Structure formats: C-alpha cells, structure tokens
Amino acid sequence: MKKLVVPICVLLLSTTALAQSRSRTTSRRGTSKAAKPAETAPANQAKTDGANKIADQVKNLTRFLYVLGGVAKGIEDIDVAAKNGQASPTALQKNDQNKAVVKSSLENVRVGLDQLEIYFRSTPELQGYYVKLVGSASGAADAEAQAAGGHFDQAGRTLLGVVNRLTDVLVLIR
C-alpha cells in the first residue's frame, strides 16, 4: 500500500506545481495622477475637508456621550435621593451645576452641528451630501430640549441617532 501512496503523492505534487508555473502578467489600467482632470482636485479636497469635519463631530459627540452617561446616572441618582429627602444641600447644588454644564454642552453641540450643516450647504461639492446630513442639528436641538426637561438619558439616546446620521454621511463621502 505504501508503494502506491508515495508515487500518487509525487504525481499530484508535480502536476499542481506545473499548473501553477504559468507566469501571469498584469497590466495597469489606471491613469496617472497627472492625467486626471484638474476639476476633480478641488472636489476631492472639498470631500476630504467635509469628511474631516464630520469625523471631528463624531469624535466630539462620542466623547461627550461617554461622559454624559456617567453624569446622567449621577444626576438621576441625586434627583431620586432629593425626592426621598436624602440628598444634602451640597449634593443638590453640585447636581444643579452638573445639569447646567450638560445643558450648555448640548447647546455647543447643536451650534457645532449647525455650522457643519451650513458648511455642507454652502460648499457646492458637498451639497449632494447635505441632504443626508440635514437634521443633525435639529436632533441635537431635540436632545437639548430633552435635557432641559430633565431627561438626560433620553437626550443621550437622541444624540446617538445624530452620530448614526453623521457616520452614514461619512460612509457616503468615502
């Protein structure tokens, strides 16, 4: 049996080696960078700038949402303790300060998203993406209103929807 297996293995290995020995050449079909029309350079730069601005907003929002999660939990805990009469005046004062900071931060987020929408609307090369981006600032405004009503957790969830919208536009630009 061994006498039969060894020649079969040698035969199989040699045929696969012969089958793969054919040389393949590839041709370059693309054009050189110098051959591209001059009109696409500003469009590509505008797309890159727009994508960078969206990426910055996504980074800022995700960092903010990370911090908001802990702060919102603390605010909620102190609010519950205050309803039960178990919160100290110092804790209540600190809680009010935290609420004010979160509300102010949400206003800054909305302003940043407003500016991003304006940038996309006013840049001709990015106007096609503006359609998908529009509504981001209003989502931040909704989150701002929810926070003003004391619904910090829901405000964070609303901002997650804004992040989703921004990342969808970022994928389209790519």
LUMBAMAR-105925 format. One record per residue (C-alpha): residue in one letter; y, x, z. Coordinates in steps of 0.2 Angstrom, whole numbers, padded with zeros to 4 digits, always signed. Example, Ala and Ser with C-alpha at 12.3 -4.5 7.8 and 13.67 -1.06 7.14 Angstrom:
// LUMBAMAR-105925
A-0022+0062+0039S-0005+0068+0036
***
This chain:
// LUMBAMAR-105925
M+0000+0000+0000K+0012+0014+0004K+0009+0022-0013L+0015+0006-0021V+0031+0003-0010V+0038+0021-0012P+0038+0020-0031I+0046+0002-0031C+0060+0008-0019V+0063+0023-0030L+0064+0012-0046L+0075-0001-0038L+0087+0013-0031S+0088+0021-0048T+0092+0005-0058T+0106+0000-0046A+0113+0017-0047L+0113+0016-0066A+0120-0001-0066Q+0135+0005-0056S+0138+0021-0065R+0148+0012-0079S+0166+0018-0077R+0179+0004-0076T+0197+0007-0081T+0211-0005-0075S+0227-0007-0085R+0244-0010-0076R+0251-0027-0082G+0266-0027-0071T+0283-0022-0076S+0293-0008-0068K+0306-0011-0056A+0319-0005-0068A+0313-0018-0081K+0317-0033-0070P+0332-0043-0074A+0347-0040-0064E+0349-0058-0059T+0334-0058-0048A+0340-0044-0037P+0354-0055-0028A+0342-0069-0027N+0329-0058-0019Q+0342-0051-0007A+0348-0069-0003K+0330-0074+0001T+0327-0059+0011D+0343-0062+0021G+0338-0080+0023A+0321-0076+0029N+0328-0064+0041K+0340-0076+0049I+0326-0089+0051A+0314-0076+0059D+0328-0072+0071Q+0330-0090+0076V+0311-0092+0078K+0311-0076+0089N+0325-0083+0099L+0318-0100+0101T+0301-0094+0106R+0308-0083+0119F+0319-0097+0125L+0304-0109+0126Y+0294-0096+0136V+0307-0095+0149L+0311-0114+0148G+0293-0118+0153G+0294-0109+0170V+0311-0115+0173A+0307-0133+0169K+0292-0133+0180G+0304-0126+0194I+0317-0139+0191E+0304-0153+0191D+0296-0147+0207I+0313-0146+0216D+0318-0164+0209V+0302-0171+0216A+0305-0162+0233A+0323-0169+0233K+0316-0187+0231N+0305-0184+0245G+0319-0177+0256Q+0310-0160+0257A+0322-0149+0247S+0335-0138+0255P+0353-0139+0250T+0352-0121+0244A+0337-0126+0233L+0347-0141+0226Q+0362-0130+0222K+0351-0117+0213N+0342-0131+0204D+0359-0138+0198Q+0364-0121+0192N+0347-0119+0183K+0350-0136+0174A+0367-0131+0169V+0361-0115+0162V+0347-0124+0152K+0359-0136+0145S+0371-0123+0140S+0357-0113+0132L+0352-0128+0122E+0369-0130+0116N+0369-0112+0110V+0353-0115+0101R+0360-0130+0092V+0375-0121+0087G+0364-0107+0080L+0354-0119+0070D+0370-0127+0064Q+0376-0111+0057L+0359-0107+0049E+0359-0124+0040I+0377-0120+0034Y+0372-0103+0028F+0357-0111+0018R+0368-0125+0011S+0382-0113+0006T+0371-0100-0002P+0366-0105-0020E+0350-0095-0020L+0344-0104-0004Q+0349-0122-0007G+0332-0126-0013Y+0325-0121+0005Y+0339-0131+0013V+0331-0147+0010K+0316-0142+0021L+0327-0134+0034V+0339-0148+0036G+0336-0157+0053S+0333-0142+0063A+0350-0143+0071S+0348-0162+0074G+0331-0158+0083A+0340-0146+0094A+0353-0159+0097D+0339-0171+0102A+0332-0158+0114E+0350-0156+0121A+0351-0174+0124Q+0334-0175+0132A+0339-0160+0144A+0355-0170+0148G+0344-0184+0154G+0333-0173+0165H+0318-0172+0153F+0317-0153+0151D+0298-0153+0147Q+0301-0166+0133A+0316-0155+0127G+0304-0140+0125R+0292-0150+0116T+0306-0156+0104L+0311-0138+0101L+0293-0134+0097G+0295-0146+0082V+0310-0136+0077V+0300-0120+0077N+0287-0128+0067R+0300-0133+0054L+0308-0116+0054T+0291-0107+0051D+0287-0119+0037V+0303-0114+0028L+0299-0096+0031V+0282-0098+0023L+0291-0106+0008I+0303-0092+0006R+0289-0079+0006
***
